[in-house]
Protein backbone atom coordinates (compact mmCIF):
# COMPACT_ATOMS: atom_id res chain seq x y z
CA UNK A 1 0.00 0.00 0.00
CA UNK A 2 1.29 3.44 -0.94
CA UNK A 3 1.93 5.71 2.02
CA UNK A 4 2.84 9.34 2.32
CA UNK A 5 6.17 10.12 3.91
CA UNK A 6 8.76 12.90 3.75
CA UNK A 7 11.96 12.27 1.75
CA UNK A 8 13.99 9.55 3.48
CA UNK A 9 17.20 10.68 5.18
CA UNK A 10 20.24 8.64 6.16
CA UNK A 11 21.27 9.49 9.71
CA UNK A 12 23.04 6.29 10.72
CA UNK A 13 25.58 6.75 13.50
CA UNK A 14 28.20 4.40 14.94
CA UNK A 15 29.68 4.57 18.44
CA UNK A 16 32.24 2.28 20.04
CA UNK A 17 31.22 1.86 23.68
CA UNK A 18 34.32 0.64 25.49
CA UNK A 19 32.60 0.60 28.86
CA UNK A 20 30.07 -2.00 27.62
CA UNK A 21 32.47 -3.56 25.11
CA UNK A 22 30.15 -3.15 22.13
CA UNK A 23 29.75 -1.19 18.92
CA UNK A 24 26.40 0.61 18.67
CA UNK A 25 25.12 1.32 15.15
CA UNK A 26 21.96 3.43 15.32
CA UNK A 27 19.30 3.89 12.62
CA UNK A 28 20.75 1.40 10.19
CA UNK A 29 18.52 1.32 7.09
CA UNK A 30 17.58 -2.15 5.92
CA UNK A 31 16.33 -2.32 2.31
CA UNK A 32 13.08 -4.12 1.47
CA UNK A 33 12.34 -6.16 -1.63
CA UNK A 34 8.81 -4.81 -2.13
CA UNK A 35 9.24 -1.17 -1.07
CA UNK A 36 11.58 1.76 -1.53
CA UNK A 37 11.10 2.56 2.16
CA UNK A 38 13.57 0.96 4.62
CA UNK A 39 13.16 -0.77 7.93
CA UNK A 40 15.38 0.93 10.47
CA UNK A 41 17.23 -0.97 13.15
CA UNK A 42 19.81 -0.59 15.87
CA UNK A 43 22.72 -3.00 15.60
CA UNK A 44 24.92 -3.99 18.54
CA UNK A 45 28.19 -5.82 17.85
CA UNK A 46 30.85 -7.16 20.21
CA UNK A 47 33.95 -4.97 20.10
CA UNK A 48 36.74 -6.90 18.44
CA UNK A 49 40.32 -6.24 17.39
CA UNK A 50 39.61 -8.40 14.36
CA UNK A 51 38.11 -6.21 11.64
CA UNK A 52 36.80 -9.35 9.92
CA UNK A 53 35.14 -10.85 13.01
CA UNK A 54 31.78 -12.48 12.38
CA UNK A 55 29.01 -13.20 14.88
CA UNK A 56 25.73 -15.10 14.94
CA UNK A 57 22.81 -12.65 15.06
CA UNK A 58 19.79 -12.28 17.34
CA UNK A 59 16.92 -10.34 15.73
CA UNK A 60 13.82 -8.70 17.12
CA UNK A 61 11.16 -6.89 15.09
CA UNK A 62 8.30 -5.10 16.82
CA UNK A 63 6.27 -2.00 17.57
CA UNK A 64 7.48 -0.61 20.88
CA UNK A 65 10.37 1.59 19.80
CA UNK A 66 13.96 0.44 19.37
CA UNK A 67 15.11 3.70 20.96
CA UNK A 68 12.85 3.70 24.04
CA UNK A 69 14.83 2.58 27.09
CA UNK A 70 13.25 -0.19 29.13
CA UNK A 71 13.64 2.10 32.16
CA UNK A 72 11.38 4.64 30.47
CA UNK A 73 8.90 2.24 28.89
CA UNK A 74 8.12 0.58 32.25
CA UNK A 75 10.30 1.76 35.11
CA UNK A 76 8.70 -0.48 37.73
CA UNK A 77 9.39 -3.62 35.75
CA UNK A 78 12.92 -2.56 34.77
CA UNK A 79 13.83 -2.13 38.43
CA UNK A 80 13.03 -5.81 39.07
CA UNK A 81 14.89 -7.28 36.08
CA UNK A 82 17.93 -9.44 36.79
CA UNK A 83 20.79 -6.86 36.95
CA UNK A 84 22.78 -8.88 34.40
CA UNK A 85 20.20 -7.78 31.82
CA UNK A 86 19.82 -4.13 32.86
CA UNK A 87 21.74 -1.66 30.73
CA UNK A 88 21.20 1.68 29.03
CA UNK A 89 20.51 -0.30 25.83
CA UNK A 90 17.79 -2.51 27.36
CA UNK A 91 14.34 -2.36 25.75
CA UNK A 92 10.98 -3.82 26.75
CA UNK A 93 10.54 -7.56 26.01
CA UNK A 94 13.80 -7.87 24.04
CA UNK A 95 17.23 -9.40 24.73
CA UNK A 96 19.67 -7.01 26.38
CA UNK A 97 22.52 -6.12 23.97
CA UNK A 98 25.22 -5.87 26.65
CA UNK A 99 24.47 -9.36 27.96
CA UNK A 100 24.32 -11.00 24.52
CA UNK A 101 27.23 -9.23 22.85
CA UNK A 102 29.38 -10.28 25.82
CA UNK A 103 28.49 -13.85 24.84
CA UNK A 104 29.56 -13.44 21.23
CA UNK A 105 26.29 -12.47 19.55
CA UNK A 106 25.33 -9.54 17.38
CA UNK A 107 21.91 -8.05 18.21
CA UNK A 108 19.61 -6.42 15.64
CA UNK A 109 16.61 -4.57 17.08
CA UNK A 110 14.31 -3.38 14.28
CA UNK A 111 11.38 -0.98 14.39
CA UNK A 112 8.37 -2.58 12.72
CA UNK A 113 7.14 -0.99 9.51
CA UNK A 114 5.16 2.20 10.18
CA UNK A 115 6.49 2.53 13.74
CA UNK A 116 9.45 4.14 15.49
CA UNK A 117 11.89 5.22 12.80
CA UNK A 118 10.61 2.78 10.13
CA UNK A 119 8.41 4.48 7.52
CA UNK A 120 5.58 2.63 5.83
CA UNK A 121 2.09 1.34 6.40
CA UNK A 122 1.32 0.40 10.01
CA UNK A 123 -0.52 -2.93 10.06
CA UNK A 124 0.59 -4.99 13.05
CA UNK A 125 0.79 -8.80 12.73
CA UNK A 126 -0.15 -8.63 9.05
CA UNK A 127 1.21 -10.54 6.08
CA UNK A 128 2.87 -7.37 4.80
CA UNK A 129 4.76 -6.56 7.97
CA UNK A 130 5.85 -10.22 8.30
CA UNK A 131 7.30 -9.98 4.81
CA UNK A 132 9.35 -7.00 6.00
CA UNK A 133 10.66 -9.07 8.92
CA UNK A 134 11.61 -11.75 6.38
CA UNK A 135 13.80 -9.17 4.64
CA UNK A 136 15.33 -8.10 7.96
CA UNK A 137 16.35 -11.69 8.75
CA UNK A 138 17.87 -12.25 5.31
CA UNK A 139 19.70 -8.91 5.52
CA UNK A 140 21.14 -9.83 8.94
CA UNK A 141 22.36 -13.15 7.58
CA UNK A 142 24.14 -11.40 4.70
CA UNK A 143 26.09 -8.72 6.57
CA UNK A 144 29.91 -8.78 6.66
CA UNK A 145 29.84 -9.00 10.49
CA UNK A 146 27.40 -11.95 10.41
CA UNK A 147 28.20 -15.66 10.35
CA UNK A 148 25.06 -16.11 8.25
CA UNK A 149 23.11 -17.69 11.11
CA UNK A 150 20.21 -15.77 12.67
CA UNK A 151 18.19 -16.59 15.79
CA UNK A 152 14.99 -14.99 17.03
CA UNK A 153 14.51 -14.28 20.73
CA UNK A 154 11.95 -12.12 22.49
CA UNK A 155 8.81 -11.94 24.63
CA UNK A 156 5.13 -11.49 23.70
CA UNK A 157 4.81 -9.47 20.47
CA UNK A 158 8.49 -10.19 19.80
CA UNK A 159 7.59 -13.87 20.11
CA UNK A 160 4.39 -13.68 18.06
CA UNK A 161 6.31 -12.27 15.10
CA UNK A 162 8.70 -15.23 15.25
CA UNK A 163 6.05 -17.82 14.36
CA UNK A 164 4.99 -15.83 11.32
CA UNK A 165 8.39 -15.13 9.86
CA UNK A 166 9.73 -18.62 10.57
CA UNK A 167 6.85 -20.08 8.55
CA UNK A 168 8.17 -18.05 5.58
CA UNK A 169 11.61 -19.71 5.88
CA UNK A 170 13.98 -16.79 5.36
CA UNK A 171 17.56 -17.61 4.38
CA UNK A 172 19.85 -17.75 7.39
CA UNK A 173 17.20 -18.34 10.05
CA UNK A 174 18.65 -21.05 12.31
CA UNK A 175 16.52 -21.18 15.51
CA UNK A 176 13.65 -19.42 17.28
CA UNK A 177 12.61 -18.99 20.92
CA UNK A 178 9.06 -17.57 21.03
CA UNK A 179 8.80 -16.74 24.73
CA UNK A 180 5.17 -16.32 25.78
CA UNK A 181 3.95 -15.51 22.28
CA UNK A 182 0.50 -16.18 20.86
CA UNK A 183 0.53 -17.93 17.50
CA UNK A 184 -3.14 -17.78 16.47
CA UNK A 185 -4.16 -14.14 16.02
CA UNK A 186 -7.89 -14.88 15.99
CA UNK A 187 -8.26 -17.55 18.66
CA UNK A 188 -5.50 -16.58 21.11
CA UNK A 189 -5.78 -12.80 21.07
CA UNK A 190 -8.82 -11.25 19.44
CA UNK A 191 -11.86 -13.51 19.56
CA UNK A 192 -11.95 -15.89 22.51
CA UNK A 193 -14.40 -18.58 21.51
CA UNK A 194 -15.88 -16.07 19.07
CA UNK A 195 -16.19 -13.32 21.73
CA UNK A 196 -14.28 -10.08 21.13
CA UNK A 197 -11.51 -9.50 23.69
CA UNK A 198 -11.56 -5.74 23.39
CA UNK A 199 -10.16 -4.17 26.55
CA UNK A 200 -6.56 -5.36 26.28
CA UNK A 201 -6.42 -4.60 22.56
CA UNK A 202 -7.60 -1.05 23.25
CA UNK A 203 -5.10 -0.38 26.02
CA UNK A 204 -2.27 -2.05 24.11
CA UNK A 205 -2.98 -0.16 20.89
CA UNK A 206 -3.37 3.26 22.47
CA UNK A 207 -0.54 3.13 25.04
CA UNK A 208 2.08 1.04 23.30
CA UNK A 209 1.56 1.20 19.55
CA UNK A 210 -0.41 4.15 18.20
CA UNK A 211 1.67 6.66 20.18
CA UNK A 212 4.79 5.28 18.47
CA UNK A 213 3.56 5.62 14.89
CA UNK A 214 6.13 6.88 12.41
CA UNK A 215 5.59 10.61 11.91
CA UNK A 216 3.46 11.19 15.01
CA UNK A 217 3.97 14.72 16.30
CA UNK A 218 5.25 15.25 19.84
CA UNK A 219 5.83 11.62 20.66
CA UNK A 220 9.11 12.41 22.43
CA UNK A 221 7.09 14.32 25.04
CA UNK A 222 4.43 11.68 25.65
CA UNK A 223 3.75 10.73 29.26
CA UNK A 224 1.45 8.15 30.82
CA UNK A 225 0.49 7.27 34.36
CA UNK A 226 3.49 5.46 35.84
CA UNK A 227 1.82 2.09 36.37
CA UNK A 228 2.04 -0.28 33.44
CA UNK A 229 3.96 -0.30 30.17
CA UNK A 230 3.71 2.51 27.64
CA UNK A 231 5.68 4.02 24.76
CA UNK A 232 7.13 6.88 26.77
CA UNK A 233 10.19 8.76 25.58
CA UNK A 234 10.44 7.73 21.93
CA UNK A 235 12.53 10.04 19.81
CA UNK A 236 10.73 12.19 17.26
CA UNK A 237 10.73 10.90 13.69
CA UNK A 238 13.95 11.52 11.76
CA UNK A 239 12.14 12.86 8.70
CA UNK A 240 9.77 15.02 10.76
CA UNK A 241 6.09 14.95 11.67
CA UNK A 242 3.16 13.94 9.48
CA UNK A 243 -0.28 15.57 9.64
CA UNK A 244 -3.04 13.64 11.40
CA UNK A 245 -4.98 12.81 8.24
CA UNK A 246 -1.86 11.24 6.74
CA UNK A 247 -1.20 9.26 9.91
CA UNK A 248 -4.74 7.88 9.75
CA UNK A 249 -4.31 6.94 6.08
CA UNK A 250 -0.99 5.25 6.89
CA UNK A 251 -2.39 2.69 9.34
CA UNK A 252 -4.82 -0.10 10.07
CA UNK A 253 -6.33 0.49 13.52
CA UNK A 254 -6.60 -2.76 15.47
CA UNK A 255 -9.30 -1.41 17.78
CA UNK A 256 -11.50 -0.62 14.77
CA UNK A 257 -10.63 -3.69 12.72
CA UNK A 258 -11.24 -6.22 15.48
CA UNK A 259 -14.58 -4.65 16.35
CA UNK A 260 -15.63 -4.60 12.70
CA UNK A 261 -14.56 -8.09 11.68
CA UNK A 262 -15.89 -11.16 13.48
CA UNK A 263 -15.00 -14.23 11.42
CA UNK A 264 -11.80 -15.97 10.31
CA UNK A 265 -12.89 -16.16 6.66
CA UNK A 266 -13.05 -12.37 6.37
CA UNK A 267 -10.03 -10.93 4.52
CA UNK A 268 -8.87 -9.04 7.62
CA UNK A 269 -8.28 -12.20 9.66
CA UNK A 270 -7.49 -14.46 6.72
CA UNK A 271 -4.62 -12.17 5.71
CA UNK A 272 -2.95 -12.71 9.08
CA UNK A 273 -2.99 -16.51 8.86
CA UNK A 274 0.08 -18.68 8.36
CA UNK A 275 0.86 -22.40 8.47
CA UNK A 276 2.83 -23.44 11.57
CA UNK A 277 3.52 -26.70 9.74
CA UNK A 278 5.85 -24.66 7.49
CA UNK A 279 8.16 -23.88 10.41
CA UNK A 280 11.24 -26.05 10.03
CA UNK A 281 13.92 -24.41 12.18
CA UNK A 282 14.70 -25.63 15.70
CA UNK A 283 12.07 -24.30 18.09
CA UNK A 284 11.96 -23.70 21.84
CA UNK A 285 8.42 -22.59 22.74
CA UNK A 286 8.12 -21.21 26.28
CA UNK A 287 4.59 -21.13 27.72
CA UNK A 288 3.53 -19.61 31.05
CA UNK A 289 0.80 -21.37 33.04
CA UNK A 290 -0.36 -17.95 34.25
CA UNK A 291 -0.92 -16.56 30.73
CA UNK A 292 -4.50 -17.79 30.70
CA UNK A 293 -5.94 -15.04 28.50
CA UNK A 294 -3.35 -14.23 25.82
CA UNK A 295 -0.24 -16.31 25.08
CA UNK A 296 -0.46 -19.74 26.71
CA UNK A 297 -2.65 -21.40 24.10
CA UNK A 298 -0.50 -20.09 21.25
CA UNK A 299 2.74 -21.45 22.65
CA UNK A 300 1.21 -24.89 23.07
CA UNK A 301 -0.54 -25.05 19.71
CA UNK A 302 2.40 -23.46 17.91
CA UNK A 303 4.63 -26.18 19.30
CA UNK A 304 2.14 -28.95 18.51
CA UNK A 305 1.79 -28.04 14.84
CA UNK A 306 5.27 -26.76 13.98
CA UNK A 307 7.07 -28.91 11.43
CA UNK A 308 10.46 -28.61 13.13
CA UNK A 309 12.59 -31.72 13.56
CA UNK A 310 13.99 -30.30 16.78
CA UNK A 311 11.20 -28.71 18.81
CA UNK A 312 10.81 -28.25 22.54
CA UNK A 313 8.01 -27.03 24.81
CA UNK A 314 8.79 -25.56 28.21
CA UNK A 315 6.15 -24.53 30.78
CA UNK A 316 7.11 -21.88 33.32
CA UNK A 317 5.38 -19.73 35.93
CA UNK A 318 5.82 -16.15 37.07
CA UNK A 319 5.03 -12.72 35.77
CA UNK A 320 5.00 -11.98 32.06
CA UNK A 321 7.99 -9.64 32.06
CA UNK A 322 10.61 -11.09 34.40
CA UNK A 323 11.30 -14.85 33.94
CA UNK A 324 12.84 -14.26 30.49
CA UNK A 325 15.74 -12.57 32.30
CA UNK A 326 16.16 -15.03 35.20
CA UNK A 327 19.70 -16.38 35.34
CA UNK A 328 18.67 -20.00 34.80
CA UNK A 329 16.34 -19.10 31.91
CA UNK A 330 18.97 -16.97 30.17
CA UNK A 331 21.40 -19.87 30.46
CA UNK A 332 18.78 -22.12 28.87
CA UNK A 333 18.29 -19.64 26.01
CA UNK A 334 22.03 -19.40 25.44
CA UNK A 335 22.56 -23.16 25.44
CA UNK A 336 19.82 -23.59 22.83
CA UNK A 337 21.08 -20.76 20.63
CA UNK A 338 24.71 -21.83 20.97
CA UNK A 339 23.73 -25.29 19.76
CA UNK A 340 22.11 -24.12 16.54
CA UNK A 341 23.86 -20.79 15.82
CA UNK A 342 27.40 -21.62 16.96
CA UNK A 343 27.50 -25.39 16.71
CA UNK A 344 28.38 -25.58 20.42
CA UNK A 345 25.86 -28.06 21.81
CA UNK A 346 26.66 -28.61 25.49
CA UNK A 347 23.22 -30.08 26.29
CA UNK A 348 22.24 -32.22 23.32
CA UNK A 349 19.53 -30.04 21.75
CA UNK A 350 20.71 -31.07 18.28
CA UNK A 351 20.91 -34.79 19.03
CA UNK A 352 17.64 -36.61 18.27
CA UNK A 353 16.09 -37.92 21.48
CA UNK A 354 18.82 -36.54 23.74
CA UNK A 355 16.75 -33.79 25.40
CA UNK A 356 13.16 -34.65 26.39
CA UNK A 357 10.90 -32.41 24.29
CA UNK A 358 8.62 -31.22 27.12
CA UNK A 359 9.46 -29.69 30.50
CA UNK A 360 6.58 -29.06 32.90
CA UNK A 361 6.62 -26.84 35.98
CA UNK A 362 4.32 -28.43 38.55
CA UNK A 363 2.19 -26.01 40.55
CA UNK A 364 2.13 -27.87 43.85
CA UNK A 365 1.24 -26.20 47.13
CA UNK A 366 0.16 -22.66 47.90
CA UNK A 367 3.25 -20.47 47.48
CA UNK A 368 1.20 -17.32 46.91
CA UNK A 369 1.42 -15.25 43.74
CA UNK A 370 3.84 -12.73 42.28
CA UNK A 371 6.68 -14.07 44.39
CA UNK A 372 9.47 -15.18 42.07
CA UNK A 373 11.62 -16.83 44.72
CA UNK A 374 8.78 -18.92 46.13
CA UNK A 375 7.68 -19.99 42.67
CA UNK A 376 11.17 -21.25 41.93
CA UNK A 377 10.45 -24.00 44.49
CA UNK A 378 7.88 -25.55 42.14
CA UNK A 379 9.32 -28.88 40.93
CA UNK A 380 9.94 -29.54 37.23
CA UNK A 381 9.51 -32.74 35.30
CA UNK A 382 10.46 -33.76 31.79
CA UNK A 383 8.04 -35.56 29.50
CA UNK A 384 8.34 -37.41 26.20
CA UNK A 385 5.43 -35.68 24.43
CA UNK A 386 2.56 -33.22 24.66
CA UNK A 387 -0.13 -33.92 25.66
CA UNK A 388 1.43 -36.25 28.20
CA UNK A 389 0.81 -39.74 26.75
CA UNK A 390 -0.36 -41.33 30.00
CA UNK A 391 -3.09 -38.69 30.51
CA UNK A 392 -6.39 -40.09 31.77
CA UNK A 393 -9.14 -37.77 30.55
CA UNK A 394 -11.63 -37.88 33.40
CA UNK A 395 -15.16 -36.47 33.47
CA UNK A 396 -16.31 -34.54 36.51
CA UNK A 397 -20.09 -34.16 36.31
CA UNK A 398 -22.01 -31.01 37.17
CA UNK A 399 -25.05 -31.67 39.37
CA UNK A 400 -28.24 -29.69 39.75
CA UNK A 401 -27.36 -28.96 43.39
CA UNK A 402 -24.12 -27.35 42.14
CA UNK A 403 -21.80 -30.18 42.94
CA UNK A 404 -18.97 -31.53 40.79
CA UNK A 405 -19.10 -35.32 40.99
CA UNK A 406 -16.39 -37.80 40.06
CA UNK A 407 -19.03 -40.31 38.97
CA UNK A 408 -21.97 -39.94 36.61
CA UNK A 409 -25.14 -38.92 38.45
CA UNK A 410 -27.93 -41.50 38.50
CA UNK A 411 -30.65 -40.59 36.00
CA UNK A 412 -33.98 -39.87 37.74
CA UNK A 413 -35.97 -38.72 34.75
CA UNK A 414 -36.54 -35.40 36.47
CA UNK A 415 -35.55 -32.29 34.53
CA UNK A 416 -33.87 -29.47 36.43
CA UNK A 417 -31.94 -26.34 35.62
CA UNK A 418 -29.51 -23.90 37.22
CA UNK A 419 -30.03 -20.30 36.13
CA UNK A 420 -28.08 -17.08 36.24
CA UNK A 421 -28.45 -13.61 34.77
CA UNK A 422 -27.05 -13.13 31.28
CA UNK A 423 -24.61 -10.44 30.12
CA UNK A 424 -22.42 -10.17 33.19
CA UNK A 425 -19.36 -7.98 33.55
CA UNK A 426 -16.33 -8.08 35.82
CA UNK A 427 -17.96 -5.46 38.06
CA UNK A 428 -21.34 -7.20 37.94
CA UNK A 429 -20.43 -10.86 37.91
CA UNK A 430 -23.19 -13.31 37.07
CA UNK A 431 -21.89 -16.80 37.71
CA UNK A 432 -22.73 -20.19 39.16
CA UNK A 433 -20.15 -22.51 40.68
CA UNK A 434 -20.01 -26.30 40.89
CA UNK A 435 -17.71 -27.59 43.65
CA UNK A 436 -16.16 -31.03 44.01
CA UNK A 437 -15.92 -33.07 47.16
CA UNK A 438 -12.50 -32.99 48.85
CA UNK A 439 -10.04 -35.05 46.82
CA UNK A 440 -9.26 -38.34 48.54
CA UNK A 441 -5.67 -38.42 47.31
CA UNK A 442 -3.13 -36.10 45.74
CA UNK A 443 -4.09 -35.66 42.08
CA UNK A 444 -2.18 -34.04 39.26
CA UNK A 445 -4.11 -32.26 36.49
CA UNK A 446 -1.91 -31.32 33.51
CA UNK A 447 -3.08 -30.69 29.97
CA UNK A 448 -6.08 -29.61 27.94
CA UNK A 449 -9.50 -29.12 29.55
CA UNK A 450 -12.91 -29.20 27.89
CA UNK A 451 -16.48 -28.86 29.12
CA UNK A 452 -19.78 -30.14 27.77
CA UNK A 453 -22.80 -28.05 28.75
CA UNK A 454 -26.50 -28.04 27.91
CA UNK A 455 -27.58 -24.42 27.86
CA UNK A 456 -30.49 -22.20 26.92
CA UNK A 457 -31.54 -18.56 27.09
CA UNK A 458 -34.73 -16.89 28.24
CA UNK A 459 -34.36 -13.56 26.42
CA UNK A 460 -35.24 -10.23 27.94
CA UNK A 461 -36.64 -9.08 24.61
CA UNK A 462 -38.55 -11.45 22.35
CA UNK A 463 -37.67 -9.78 19.05
CA UNK A 464 -34.37 -9.97 17.16
CA UNK A 465 -31.40 -12.32 17.00
CA UNK A 466 -30.34 -14.03 20.24
CA UNK A 467 -27.15 -15.58 21.54
CA UNK A 468 -25.41 -16.89 24.67
CA UNK A 469 -21.85 -16.14 25.75
CA UNK A 470 -20.26 -18.74 28.02
CA UNK A 471 -17.34 -17.78 30.26
CA UNK A 472 -15.98 -20.74 32.23
CA UNK A 473 -13.26 -20.90 34.88
CA UNK A 474 -11.53 -23.66 36.81
CA UNK A 475 -10.57 -22.77 40.39
CA UNK A 476 -8.64 -24.52 43.17
CA UNK A 477 -9.66 -24.44 46.85
CA UNK A 478 -7.56 -25.55 49.81
CA UNK A 479 -8.85 -27.75 52.61
CA UNK A 480 -10.31 -24.68 54.37
CA UNK A 481 -12.22 -23.64 51.19
CA UNK A 482 -9.91 -20.70 50.49
CA UNK A 483 -9.05 -20.20 46.85
CA UNK A 484 -5.43 -20.74 45.85
CA UNK A 485 -4.31 -18.10 43.36
CA UNK A 486 -1.47 -18.19 40.85
CA UNK A 487 0.62 -15.49 39.19
CA UNK A 488 -1.04 -13.86 36.20
CA UNK A 489 0.46 -11.86 33.35
CA UNK A 490 0.78 -8.63 35.31
CA UNK A 491 1.48 -10.26 38.67
CA UNK A 492 -2.23 -10.32 39.46
CA UNK A 493 -3.92 -13.29 41.19
CA UNK A 494 -5.46 -15.70 38.68
CA UNK A 495 -7.29 -19.04 38.87
CA UNK A 496 -6.21 -22.22 37.11
CA UNK A 497 -7.59 -21.55 33.63
CA UNK A 498 -10.42 -20.07 31.60
CA UNK A 499 -12.41 -20.82 28.46
CA UNK A 500 -15.07 -19.15 26.34
CA UNK A 501 -17.71 -19.90 23.73
CA UNK A 502 -20.31 -17.91 21.84
CA UNK A 503 -23.09 -20.46 21.40
CA UNK A 504 -23.89 -19.37 17.84
CA UNK A 505 -20.28 -20.42 17.04
CA UNK A 506 -20.73 -23.90 18.58
CA UNK A 507 -20.16 -25.82 15.33
CA UNK A 508 -17.14 -28.10 15.51
CA UNK A 509 -15.31 -29.67 12.56
CA UNK A 510 -14.62 -33.22 13.68
CA UNK A 511 -13.37 -34.10 10.20
CA UNK A 512 -10.55 -31.56 10.45
CA UNK A 513 -7.08 -33.04 11.16
CA UNK A 514 -6.61 -30.58 14.02
CA UNK A 515 -9.76 -31.74 15.80
CA UNK A 516 -8.93 -33.72 18.93
CA UNK A 517 -11.18 -35.16 21.64
CA UNK A 518 -9.46 -32.92 24.22
CA UNK A 519 -9.53 -29.80 22.00
CA UNK A 520 -12.56 -29.30 19.71
CA UNK A 521 -11.67 -27.64 16.40
CA UNK A 522 -13.69 -24.67 15.21
CA UNK A 523 -13.13 -22.69 12.04
CA UNK A 524 -15.04 -19.61 13.27
CA UNK A 525 -16.13 -18.92 9.69
CA UNK A 526 -19.16 -16.79 8.84
CA UNK A 527 -20.64 -19.93 7.28
CA UNK A 528 -20.45 -21.73 10.64
CA UNK A 529 -22.89 -19.45 12.47
CA UNK A 530 -25.85 -21.39 13.88
CA UNK A 531 -29.11 -19.99 15.25
CA UNK A 532 -29.80 -19.50 18.95
CA UNK A 533 -33.47 -19.32 19.90
CA UNK A 534 -35.00 -18.55 23.25
CA UNK A 535 -36.12 -21.64 25.13
CA UNK A 536 -34.14 -24.14 23.03
CA UNK A 537 -31.47 -26.27 24.71
CA UNK A 538 -28.08 -26.55 23.00
CA UNK A 539 -25.39 -29.08 23.84
CA UNK A 540 -22.03 -27.38 23.39
CA UNK A 541 -18.37 -28.27 23.87
CA UNK A 542 -16.26 -25.47 25.35
CA UNK A 543 -12.52 -25.29 24.78
CA UNK A 544 -10.69 -24.36 27.99
CA UNK A 545 -7.03 -23.41 27.86
CA UNK A 546 -4.38 -25.85 29.15
CA UNK A 547 -3.49 -25.92 32.81
CA UNK A 548 -1.48 -27.61 35.53
CA UNK A 549 -2.08 -28.12 39.22
CA UNK A 550 -1.31 -30.73 41.84
CA UNK A 551 -4.43 -30.95 44.00
CA UNK A 552 -3.50 -31.94 47.51
CA UNK A 553 -5.57 -34.45 49.44
CA UNK A 554 -8.50 -32.60 51.02
CA UNK A 555 -8.49 -29.79 48.43
CA UNK A 556 -11.31 -29.17 45.97
CA UNK A 557 -11.87 -28.02 42.40
CA UNK A 558 -14.52 -25.50 41.40
CA UNK A 559 -15.97 -25.23 37.91
CA UNK A 560 -17.55 -21.84 37.28
CA UNK A 561 -19.97 -20.88 34.51
CA UNK A 562 -20.65 -17.20 33.95
CA UNK A 563 -22.18 -14.80 31.46
CA UNK A 564 -19.20 -12.42 31.48
CA UNK A 565 -15.71 -11.91 32.82
CA UNK A 566 -15.03 -13.00 36.40
CA UNK A 567 -12.11 -12.74 38.81
CA UNK A 568 -8.77 -13.41 37.17
CA UNK A 569 -9.57 -11.68 33.87
CA UNK A 570 -7.47 -8.63 34.69
CA UNK A 571 -7.12 -6.34 31.69
CA UNK A 572 -8.18 -9.09 29.25
CA UNK A 573 -11.89 -8.34 29.28
CA UNK A 574 -14.76 -8.71 26.82
CA UNK A 575 -16.86 -5.58 27.28
CA UNK A 576 -17.76 -4.36 23.80
CA UNK A 577 -21.43 -3.22 23.71
CA UNK A 578 -21.29 -3.65 19.95
CA UNK A 579 -20.11 -7.24 20.18
CA UNK A 580 -22.35 -8.06 23.17
CA UNK A 581 -25.51 -5.93 22.80
CA UNK A 582 -28.23 -6.29 25.42
CA UNK A 583 -30.81 -6.76 22.67
CA UNK A 584 -29.14 -10.04 21.74
CA UNK A 585 -27.73 -11.37 25.03
CA UNK A 586 -29.78 -10.00 27.96
CA UNK A 587 -32.08 -12.27 29.93
CA UNK A 588 -31.54 -15.46 31.91
CA UNK A 589 -29.11 -18.23 31.00
CA UNK A 590 -29.81 -21.80 32.07
CA UNK A 591 -27.84 -25.04 32.43
CA UNK A 592 -30.14 -28.03 32.03
CA UNK A 593 -30.00 -31.39 33.80
CA UNK A 594 -31.99 -34.55 33.16
CA UNK A 595 -32.24 -37.59 30.94
CA UNK A 596 -29.74 -37.20 28.08
CA UNK A 597 -28.53 -33.86 29.42
CA UNK A 598 -25.22 -34.63 31.07
CA UNK A 599 -22.95 -31.68 31.90
CA UNK A 600 -19.31 -32.31 32.68
CA UNK A 601 -15.82 -30.89 32.63
CA UNK A 602 -13.13 -33.24 31.34
CA UNK A 603 -9.89 -32.94 33.29
CA UNK A 604 -6.50 -34.34 32.17
CA UNK A 605 -5.51 -36.43 35.18
CA UNK A 606 -1.92 -37.68 35.26
CA UNK A 607 -1.59 -40.99 37.12
CA UNK A 608 1.16 -41.19 39.69
CA UNK A 609 4.15 -43.22 38.59
C-alpha angles and dihedrals in degrees: 000000000000114000133187116243137153118257109294116251129201110227101154114156131189126204129179107218106199093178091061094029095234142110113234116206110186128199096005108180115228114198121230127216096222101036141046088220117091134225109234123218143172114235124203119193131181110254109249137177087217108087089198096050115140128201137189110251134233113202133195126181121185152121108262102087125272089220099049110102115231087233089061099039093055114354096180093056094043090056090060098046118113103272090232087070099042115100139135087263095054117121133188115282095352135106114271110248096214092055095046099041088053086060094052102266132126114222124211115190110186130191110231117246112283093016138089107349096338113103121212143075115331109224110143119214091004130139090250096054091045088055088055090053088051088058091047091054093048091047091051091051091052101050121114090239092051128091087213093253119111129189129190120221130166148106132264110331088016086056096044091057090054095065091052099048094041089057087059091056102222117199112265098022105136108167142355135207109192100190111198094337127152114230102188109064094194103040101032101040118012113028115029105199087338093310117120113246095207110157099066092043090053095049093042094049097046100040103033110023117021093049089057097052115139109262097017110150119239097005092139088066098048117129132183134185106286098244115089135010123303140157096261121161103015114161118250116262115281093227094044136251128322124215117257096251090055092048090053091049090049097060149055108224111221093202090057097038096050092048092048100045121057108168137063094230092062112103092244094063096029090058090059095053125109136171113254086194086072092064107105106161122098109281134202108185113192116199127186118216088213095057092090097149108038125011111015098081092047095053091051097044093041089055094044095054102033113116094219119135090212110042131151135187121205125185118205138169134218137074121329097247108041115047092067087069099042111124095241093047093049089051089052091050092049094048091052094046093044089055096055104025100037103023089238104129108176094162106038101253090143096047112090110246095001098109117041106244098227130052117186127196107213115219099214123161131003106288093157123240136283092023108122097188094051092047090055086069090069107111121240129217133189122227135193097228148356124275090036104256096225093055114139107208103215128190119224108194125221113226130206090244088058098258128138107222128197090213131052112268116247111257112244099174089239117126118220137166141200114216137196136171116274127232100036126177134202089261093044103036117192108189145137123210131210114201129199127223115259109287111254094214139014107285130190119212113191126157143026122352128202135178132206114206136174107215142171140176132228099201124220090219121038097208127076137023117325135203144167126226115204120202113183131184135185115215135185124220127192124227090276092053093252115140117246111221130202133206114279130199095280096033091269123140112265136177125237100279146323140219138186142199136178102212094220085062093052096117112118127197104222091172092062115103090231093057111108131175090242094045118035113214119229127179094201089212123159086243090060096063112122128193124262115201129186113260096016119119118227126194108215137177114220121205111223120191120254120275146175133211138147105220110209121222108277094025124114140215124226124203112201128196118193142166094229144005117321136186113318096038094104111171093342097091136151105219107136110138087200093054094039107032118179090230089066104031110026121109134058125324120208137198110207129215130188144080108352092001105103117165119196146153115224112219125195102234116192112210116228114255 
